[in-house]
Amino acid sequence: MERVHYDIGDIVKMKKVHPCGTDLWEITRTGIDFGAKCKGCGRFVMIPRPKFEKAVKSIVEKKKIEE
C-alpha cells in the first residue's frame, strides 16, 4: 500500500467531526507527529502520524505551489 504524501497547508477531511461541528483541518506541521488546525474554531492539535493517517478520510485541497 502506497503512503499518501501530506504537505503543510493541505486541507484534509477527517472521519470524525470536531465538537465545533466541522471535519476540515489544515495541516500546520508534518513529521513523526502532525500539527493540525481546525478550520471551524481554530483549535490546534498534535496527532501522532499513525493515528492521523487512520483518521483522514480525504485531502480536500492541496497547497498551491508557487513558482
C-alpha contacts under 8 A as a table, 3 or more apart, distances in Angstrom:
res1	aa1	res2	aa2	distance
6	Y	10	D	6.90
6	Y	27	I	7.99
6	Y	30	T	7.54
7	D	10	D	5.73
7	D	27	I	7.10
7	D	30	T	7.16
7	D	62	K	7.74
7	D	63	K	7.11
8	I	26	E	7.83
8	I	27	I	5.15
8	I	28	T	5.19
8	I	29	R	5.93
8	I	30	T	6.77
8	I	63	K	7.33
9	G	26	E	5.91
9	G	27	I	5.33
9	G	28	T	6.17
9	G	62	K	7.30
9	G	63	K	5.25
10	D	26	E	5.73
10	D	27	I	5.57
10	D	59	I	7.17
10	D	60	V	7.73
10	D	61	E	5.77
10	D	62	K	4.73
10	D	63	K	5.02
11	I	24	L	6.59
11	I	25	W	5.56
11	I	26	E	4.50
11	I	27	I	6.46
11	I	59	I	6.10
11	I	60	V	5.51
11	I	61	E	5.04
11	I	62	K	6.58
11	I	63	K	7.86
12	V	24	L	5.69
12	V	25	W	5.38
12	V	26	E	6.41
12	V	27	I	7.56
12	V	56	V	6.68
12	V	57	K	7.45
12	V	58	S	5.83
12	V	59	I	4.37
12	V	60	V	5.27
12	V	61	E	7.02
13	K	23	D	5.53
13	K	24	L	4.72
13	K	25	W	6.51
13	K	56	V	6.02
13	K	57	K	5.50
13	K	58	S	5.34
13	K	59	I	6.19
13	K	60	V	6.31
14	M	17	V	6.98
14	M	23	D	5.34
14	M	24	L	6.47
14	M	25	W	7.50
14	M	55	A	5.62
14	M	56	V	4.43
14	M	57	K	5.08
14	M	58	S	7.17
15	K	23	D	7.31
15	K	55	A	5.62
15	K	56	V	5.99
15	K	57	K	5.30
16	K	23	D	6.52
16	K	55	A	7.43
17	V	20	C	7.98
17	V	21	G	6.06
17	V	22	T	5.64
17	V	23	D	4.60
18	H	21	G	5.54
18	H	22	T	5.62
18	H	23	D	5.86
19	P	22	T	7.60
20	C	40	G	6.55
20	C	41	C	6.48
21	G	40	G	7.30
22	T	38	C	7.76
22	T	39	K	7.23
22	T	40	G	5.73
23	D	38	C	7.87
24	L	38	C	6.39
24	L	39	K	5.67
24	L	40	G	7.50
25	W	36	A	5.96
25	W	37	K	5.44
25	W	38	C	4.61
25	W	39	K	5.38
26	E	36	A	5.45
26	E	37	K	5.14
26	E	38	C	6.50
26	E	39	K	6.65
27	I	30	T	7.43
27	I	34	F	7.15
27	I	35	G	5.93
27	I	36	A	4.55
27	I	37	K	6.53
28	T	34	F	7.47
28	T	35	G	5.09
28	T	36	A	5.36
28	T	37	K	6.79
29	R	33	D	7.60
29	R	34	F	5.28
29	R	35	G	4.47
29	R	36	A	6.98
30	T	33	D	6.19
30	T	34	F	4.74
30	T	35	G	6.57
31	G	34	F	6.23
31	G	49	R	7.32
32	I	48	P	6.41
32	I	49	R	5.57
33	D	46	M	6.42
33	D	47	I	5.52
33	D	48	P	4.32
33	D	49	R	5.03
34	F	46	M	5.58
34	F	47	I	5.15
34	F	48	P	6.12
34	F	49	R	6.02
34	F	52	F	7.04
35	G	44	F	7.04
35	G	45	V	5.78
35	G	46	M	4.55
35	G	47	I	6.43
36	A	44	F	5.70
36	A	45	V	5.48
36	A	46	M	6.47
36	A	47	I	7.78
37	K	42	G	5.67
37	K	43	R	5.55
37	K	44	F	4.46
37	K	45	V	6.55
38	C	41	C	5.85
38	C	42	G	4.76
38	C	43	R	5.24
38	C	44	F	6.52
39	K	42	G	5.75
47	I	51	K	6.62
47	I	52	F	5.87
48	P	51	K	5.53
48	P	52	F	6.13
49	R	52	F	5.05
49	R	53	E	6.08
50	P	53	E	5.29
50	P	54	K	6.38
51	K	54	K	5.27
51	K	55	A	6.19
52	F	55	A	5.08
52	F	56	V	6.27
53	E	56	V	5.55
56	V	59	I	7.81
59	I	62	K	6.98
